């Protein structure tokens, strides 16, 4: 999905609140990720988040933001794979304060994922979850964005596109009025269209 398609998707979803939710999530993700290599991307064994990793890497390169270039953590990386594709579970064990772990799981996260996320949280990593409605995963996350399968306005894949695009956007200083409006939208929901 290119920039014009993302713009069109945002316009299509303008009255749903999804563009704002994905932008807020992406801004928080970007703010918590301060050093290159400090954004770890992880998912279930059968659903490694390749797609989001590629888009975040593109945004990092195109926008000059090395801190959002993710490290894809894999369950069983093949020994002959290039260095960036053979980062294994031991990287989660080494996660520390100042690093961010983004867990991407459309379905309920299997027990092995939750255990590893909990371990990374205990060592000080900031946990973000992009999930399909998994309450246990959200319970471990400092920040989460849930896109349940029952959501008719946006797909899980489209949400990933919006998050990756927003992560590369320039930071905009928001005035007090904008911050208060955002807070009210968070508490009460976006205004009815």
N, C-alpha and C positions, 0 to 999 in steps of 0.2 A: 504494500500500500504506500503510495507516494504522498507528498505533502498536500497536493490538491485533493486527493481522495480523503485524507484525514480531515481537511477543511469541510468537505462536503458531508462527511459523516457527522462532524460536530454540528453543522447547520441542521441536518436531519434530526439530530437528537437534542436540539436546543431547548425544547420545552420539557425534557425528561429529567434534567439534573445530572445526567451522566457526564457531559463534558466537564462540568465543574468538579464532580467527584473524582474523575480520573486525573484532572489537573492538580487538585489538592493532594491526592495520593502521590503523584509523580513529584510534586514540589517537595513534599516531606521526604520522599526517598532520596531525592537529590541533595537536600539539606543535610541528611544524616550520613551521606557518603562523601567523605572529604578527601580521600587519598586514592590515587590510582591502584587498582587491584583490591580495593576494600569493599567492592560490591560483589557478593557471592550470590549466584543464582542456582536454585536447587528445586527439584521436583521429584515426583514418584519415579520409581525404576522404569515403568513403562510409559512415562510421560515427561521425560526430561525437557525443560523449557528452551529448546533450540531456537524456536521462532522468536521469542522475546529477546533472547541473548543476541541474536543477529541484529535485530532492530535497535537495541540499546547500543550495541557496538557501532552501528552506522551513525546514530545520533551523536555518540561520543566523538567520532572522527569528524563528522561534518560540522559540528558546533564547537570543536576545540575544547571538549570537556572530558579529559581522561578519567576523571573520577567516576563517570557513569559507564565506563567500559566494563562489562561484567566478567567475572570469572565463573564459567559454567562448571559446577561441581557435579561429577558423574558417579554413578553407582559402580560401574565396572569398566573404566576406560581401557581400551586396548593398549598394550605396551608399545606398539609401533606408531601410535597416533601422534600427530604434531603436539608440541608442548601444551598449547592452549586447549587441546581436547583430551588431555590425559590427567586432568586434575581430579583426584579421587576423594573419597569420603574423609581421608585424613585431613583435608583442608578444612572441613567443618570442625574437626577436633582442635584445630589450631586457631579457630576464629576467636578474636579478642575484642575488647572495648575499642571503639572507634571504627569497627567494621560493621557492615550491614549485610544481613542475610535476607534475600527476597525468595520466599517459597511460593512457587507457582503450581497450583494443583486444582484442576477443574473438578475432579471427583474427591470424595472423602480421602484424606491423606492416610496411607497405611501406617500402621504402628511404627515401623522402622523410620519413617520420615519424622513423625512426631517426636520420637526419642532423640533423634539427631538435632532437631530444631531446639528442643528443650536443653540439650547439652550446650549448644552454641549460645543460647540465651544466658545460661548460668555462667559462662566464661566472659560475658559482657557484650556480646554482639547485639546490635539492634535488629529486631526481627520484624519484617514486613511480610504480609501474606496477601497474595492475589488468589482468591479461592472461589469455589462454586457454592459456598454456603456451609463450609465445614466449621462447626462451632468449636471443636477442640483445637483446630489450627488457629482460629481467630483468638482463642483464649491464650495461646502462647505468644501471639504477635503484639508488638507495641503499636503497630498501625496495620489496618487491613482494608481491603476492598473486596467485597463479595459480589459475585455475579452468578446468582443462582440459575439453575437450568430453567426454572419457571419464568425467568425474566424475559419478557417478549420484546422489549425495546432494543436490547443489545446482546450480542453473543460474547462468549468468553474470549474468543479470538479478537473481536473488534475492540474489546476493552484493553487488551494487550497493546494493540496498535495505538490507541489513544494515550495510554500510559507512556509508552516509549517516545511518542512524538512530544508529549508535554515535558518529559524529562530533559529534552534538549532545548526547550524554549528559554529565552532570556528571562531572568528574574525581574519581576515587575514589583516595584514598591507599591503597596496598597495603602490607601489612606484609611483613617479611622472609620469613615462611613462604609467603605467597602469591607473592612474587617468585621464590623458589626453586622452588616447585611449577611456576610458569610456565616457568622456565628448563628444568627437567627435562622438561616436556611438549614444549618446543621441540626438545630434544636427542633424546629417546627416542620422542616421539609421545604422544598422550593415553592415559590408562589404558584398558585393554580393558574394555568394558561388560559 
